[in-house]
């Protein structure tokens, strides 16, 4: 028996013999096995298809390299012309928005929304709500006008009060809202050219 076929376990009852399950195990020789050919293809057709596949993959790599070079050249030209990425983005967005607006889906949606808007504005519920809001706005406007008038009246009453008038006269002010205050030169303070005294008419 050759040494490769001997069992190395000395306590084994099959000393010197390989077991049957080890003899059926395929041995890797280091060569990658090809996947089995598709049924119906001869070996020559398979080789031809593999060669064509390798050629197409090589062309794809070449085209990617050419495309990358063209993109770099395009970017350089745009930079030299002063075209910015932001300007391109604006132009692309504008073009895309225009495309959306003329698309069938957008047109149909706009028409449907127009129909719904018309139906809603013609409904009784909408008209009642609109009338209610209009009346509420009118009442609010009238209330604010009344409050504004009351405040103006109170300020007017305050401006004609003797306390307010005395304070203005003490400070040397003659507010335009006090037409009854008249400037009179003071005879005692600096002669006829002294500061004026304000008196009530």
PyMOL commands that set and color helices and strands:
alter all, ss='L'
color gray80, all
select helices_A, chain A and resi 3-5+20-23+43-81+85-101+104-122+124-159+162-171+191-193
alter helices_A, ss='H'
color red, helices_A
select strands_A, chain A and resi 181-185+196-200
alter strands_A, ss='S'
color yellow, strands_A
deselect
rebuild
show_as cartoon
